[in-house]
Amino acid sequence: MSEADVLIISIPSAFLSCELEKLNQIINEKIIFSTVKGVVLESMLIVGEHLNRIFNVTKEKIGVISGPSHAEEIAMERLSYLTVACIEKNLQNL
């Protein structure tokens, strides 16, 4: 992880806080994209807000990747679409 510029977080929200605390790297220096749905139970914040407030990741370094994509449709080789959203437009071109 120390050599990565971008992290993609895809952990169920119920386990997110616990898993992020295990990281021995400073994540606020990374660009982070989240695919996590829901809120982080410990803070009751959506993932981007949790990263910002708890781990001091600036909002400009946070992005979201969202569906609608369902595993069963992907397994059937159906087309799937994703949306990427972030404050900093340049992150969308990574």
Sequence and secondary structure as in RCSB ss.txt:
>XXXX:A:sequence
MSEADVLIISIPSAFLSCELEKLNQIINEKIIFSTVKGVVLESMLIVGEHLNRIFNVTKEKIGVISGPSHAEEIA
MERLSYLTVACIEKNLQNL
>XXXX:A:secstr
 TT SEEEE   HHHHHHHHHH  S GGGSEEEE   SEETTTTEEHHHHHHHHH   GGGEEEEE    HHHHH
TT     EEEESSGGGGG 
